[in-house]
Amino acid sequence: MIPAGINHESIKPIMEQAGQILLGYFDKKLTFTQKDQAGFVTQADLASEEYLIEALGALLPQSVFHAEESGKTGDGDYRWVIDPLDGTTNFAHGLPYFCISVALTHHDKPIVGAIYNPMLKDFFYAQRGGGATLNGVQVRIREQQDLSRTVMAVGFPYAKNKQFMELLENVQRILPETYALRYFGAVALDLAYVAAGRLDAAFFEGLGWWDVAAGIVLIEEAGGQVTDFQGRQVGPDYVSFVAANGPMHQKLLPFLK
C-alpha cells in the first residue's frame, strides 16, 4: 500500500527544507490575507505550500493534492494532504509553536504521516504497519488512565458559532476532571505530541482535514485511538476529533457532546 520510495529518508529532507522556508519569515513583518472564518494566510504559508507541492509531486508523480491554501487538485488514488504552516496565528505573532503537517492518503485513508517542528528540529514520522518515530526513535502514546492526572490539548475553530459554544461546554465538563488543559494553537503539533507521549489526549471541533490527517497515522501507529465525539471513524469530512490511549479515550467520550 505504501508506494515505493515513500519513507522516512525521502520525506524528512523535504519537510526540513519547508521548515527552513518558514524560518526565513519567522519573527519578521508579514503581509496578512484574511480568510472567511478561518484565520489568515501569510507569505510563509504560500511559500511553504508551493515548495511542498513541487517536492512531493516529484517524489510521487502519480499523486494529487489537498492543501490548505490551494485546495484539491486532480483525482487519484494517492493524495498528499498538506498543511504548510499549522499555527499561522502563533507564527505571525512570533510565538514559536507551529509546524508543517503532511499526510499521504490512499482512497482518503491516511497511510503516511509526517509532522515537523522547525523550531526544535523535531521530525515525527509514521506509516501504516511501521510504528511511529520522533527523530528516528520509536515513540509510544502515554498509558495514563487516571483522568485526574491527564494533561490534554484542546483546539478551537475561528468561527464563533454554535459549534464553538458547544465546544466551550465540553471544556467546562472536562476541565474539572483533568490535571491541566492546554490550548496551544497548532493542533497538528498537538497530535504529534500525543503520539510521542508529551500530551495525554487532544480534542477539538470545526477544523480541517489537513490539521489531522498526518496526526491520525502517528497516533494510531503509536498505539492510540482516534474517533469523532460519537466514536466514529474520522475522515475528510469529520466535524469533531478526540485522541488518546484506548482506556482514556473511552473515559473522555461521555464528556463530549
C-alpha positions in Angstrom: 0.0 0.0 0.0 2.9 2.4 0.7 4.4 3.4 -2.7 8.0 2.6 -3.4 10.3 5.5 -2.4 8.0 6.9 0.3 9.7 6.6 3.6 11.3 8.4 6.5 14.5 9.1 4.5 12.8 10.6 1.4 10.2 12.8 3.3 12.5 14.2 6.0 14.6 16.4 3.8 11.5 17.8 2.1 10.0 18.7 5.5 13.3 20.2 6.7 13.5 22.4 3.6 9.9 23.6 4.1 10.9 24.3 7.7 13.8 26.5 6.5 11.4 28.4 4.3 9.2 29.1 7.3 12.1 30.2 9.5 13.1 32.7 6.8 9.9 34.5 7.5 9.6 33.9 11.3 9.5 37.0 13.6 9.5 39.3 10.6 6.9 41.7 9.3 4.4 39.8 7.2 1.5 40.5 4.9 -1.8 39.0 6.0 -4.7 37.9 3.9 -7.9 37.3 5.9 -9.8 34.1 5.3 -13.5 33.9 5.9 -14.0 32.5 9.4 -10.6 30.7 9.2 -7.9 33.0 10.4 -5.5 34.3 7.8 -2.7 33.4 5.4 0.8 34.8 5.1 3.6 34.7 2.5 5.1 32.0 4.7 2.1 29.7 4.3 2.1 30.2 0.5 5.9 29.7 0.0 5.9 26.6 2.1 2.9 25.1 0.3 4.3 25.9 -3.2 7.6 24.1 -2.3 5.9 21.1 -0.7 3.6 20.5 -3.7 6.5 20.7 -6.1 8.8 18.4 -4.0 6.1 15.8 -3.0 4.8 15.7 -6.6 8.3 14.9 -7.8 8.6 12.2 -5.2 5.3 10.5 -6.2 4.4 11.7 -9.7 1.0 9.9 -9.8 -0.2 11.7 -6.7 -2.7 14.6 -6.3 -3.1 17.1 -3.6 -5.3 18.6 -0.9 -3.5 21.6 0.5 -4.9 24.1 2.9 -4.3 27.2 0.8 -4.7 25.9 -2.8 -7.4 23.2 -2.1 -7.8 20.0 -4.1 -6.1 19.3 -7.4 -6.9 16.3 -9.6 -8.3 12.9 -8.9 -6.2 9.9 -8.0 -5.8 7.0 -5.6 -2.9 8.7 -3.7 -3.3 12.2 -2.4 -1.0 14.4 -0.3 -2.8 16.3 2.4 -0.8 19.3 3.3 -0.8 22.0 6.0 2.2 24.1 5.1 2.0 26.1 8.3 -0.2 24.9 11.1 -0.3 27.6 13.8 -0.2 30.6 11.4 -1.6 32.9 14.1 1.2 31.8 16.5 3.8 32.2 13.7 2.6 35.7 12.7 2.8 36.9 16.3 6.3 35.5 16.9 5.1 32.6 19.1 7.3 29.6 18.5 4.6 26.9 18.4 3.9 25.9 14.8 4.6 23.0 12.4 4.3 21.6 8.9 2.0 18.6 8.5 1.9 16.3 5.5 0.0 13.0 5.1 -0.3 10.6 2.2 -3.8 9.2 1.8 -4.9 6.2 -0.2 -8.6 6.4 -1.2 -8.9 9.1 1.6 -7.3 6.8 4.3 -4.1 8.2 5.8 -1.3 5.8 5.3 1.8 8.1 6.0 2.1 11.0 8.4 4.9 13.4 8.9 4.9 16.5 11.2 7.9 18.8 11.5 8.6 21.4 14.2 11.3 23.6 12.7 12.0 25.5 15.9 13.1 22.3 17.7 14.0 20.3 14.6 11.6 17.6 15.7 10.6 15.3 12.9 7.6 13.0 13.7 7.0 10.2 11.1 4.7 7.2 10.8 3.5 4.8 8.1 0.9 2.0 8.4 2.4 -1.1 10.0 5.7 0.7 10.7 5.2 2.3 14.0 5.7 6.0 14.9 9.1 7.8 15.4 10.5 11.1 16.6 13.8 11.9 15.1 14.2 8.2 14.2 13.4 6.9 17.6 10.3 4.8 18.3 7.6 6.5 20.3 4.5 5.3 22.1 1.4 7.0 23.4 1.3 7.6 27.2 -0.7 4.9 29.1 -2.1 7.3 31.7 -5.6 6.0 32.7 -6.3 8.4 35.6 -8.3 11.3 34.2 -7.3 13.5 37.1 -3.7 13.2 36.1 -4.1 14.0 32.4 -2.6 16.9 30.5 -4.5 17.3 27.3 -4.9 19.8 24.5 -8.0 21.5 23.0 -8.3 23.3 19.7 -10.9 25.9 18.8 -12.2 26.9 15.4 -12.0 30.6 14.5 -15.8 30.9 13.8 -17.6 31.9 17.0 -20.7 29.9 16.1 -22.9 27.3 17.7 -20.2 24.7 17.3 -17.7 26.9 19.1 -20.1 27.4 22.1 -20.8 23.6 22.2 -17.0 23.0 22.5 -16.8 25.5 25.3 -19.5 23.5 27.1 -17.4 20.3 26.6 -14.4 22.1 28.1 -16.5 23.1 31.1 -17.3 19.4 31.6 -13.9 18.0 31.1 -11.6 20.6 32.7 -12.5 20.0 36.3 -11.8 16.3 35.8 -8.2 16.8 34.4 -4.9 17.9 35.9 -4.4 20.5 33.1 -5.9 21.6 29.8 -3.8 23.4 27.2 -4.7 25.5 24.1 -1.5 25.8 22.1 -3.0 26.9 18.7 -1.4 24.3 16.4 -3.4 21.1 16.6 -1.2 19.1 14.2 1.7 19.6 16.6 -0.6 18.8 19.5 -1.4 15.4 17.8 2.3 14.7 17.3 2.8 15.4 21.0 0.0 12.9 21.9 1.7 10.3 19.7 5.1 10.9 21.4 3.7 10.9 25.0 4.1 14.6 25.6 0.4 15.0 26.0 -2.2 12.5 27.2 -5.0 13.5 24.8 -6.4 16.1 22.4 -9.9 17.1 21.3 -11.4 19.7 19.1 -14.1 20.6 16.6 -14.5 22.5 13.3 -11.0 22.2 11.9 -9.6 21.0 8.6 -8.6 17.6 7.2 -5.1 18.9 6.7 -5.0 19.6 10.5 -5.4 15.9 11.4 -4.6 13.5 8.5 -0.9 13.1 9.5 -1.7 13.0 13.2 -4.1 10.1 12.8 -1.4 7.9 11.4 1.1 9.0 14.1 -1.3 8.4 17.0 -2.6 5.0 15.8 0.8 3.7 15.0 1.9 4.9 18.5 -0.8 2.7 20.0 -3.5 5.4 20.4 -7.1 5.7 19.3 -8.8 8.4 17.2 -12.5 9.0 16.6 -15.0 11.7 16.5 -17.1 12.6 19.6 -19.6 9.9 18.7 -16.9 7.2 18.5 -17.0 7.1 14.7 -14.0 6.9 12.3 -12.5 10.2 11.3 -12.4 11.1 7.6 -12.1 14.1 5.3 -15.5 15.4 6.3 -15.1 14.9 10.1 -16.6 17.5 12.4 -15.2 16.5 15.8 -12.0 14.8 16.9 -10.7 13.1 20.1 -7.4 11.1 20.5 -5.9 9.3 23.5 -4.9 5.8 24.5 -7.7 3.3 24.4 -8.9 3.3 28.0 -8.6 7.1 28.3 -10.4 7.6 25.0 -13.4 5.7 26.4 -13.4 7.8 29.5 -13.4 11.0 27.5 -16.3 10.2 25.1 -19.1 10.6 27.7 -17.9 14.2 28.4 -18.0 15.1 24.7 -21.4 16.1 23.2 
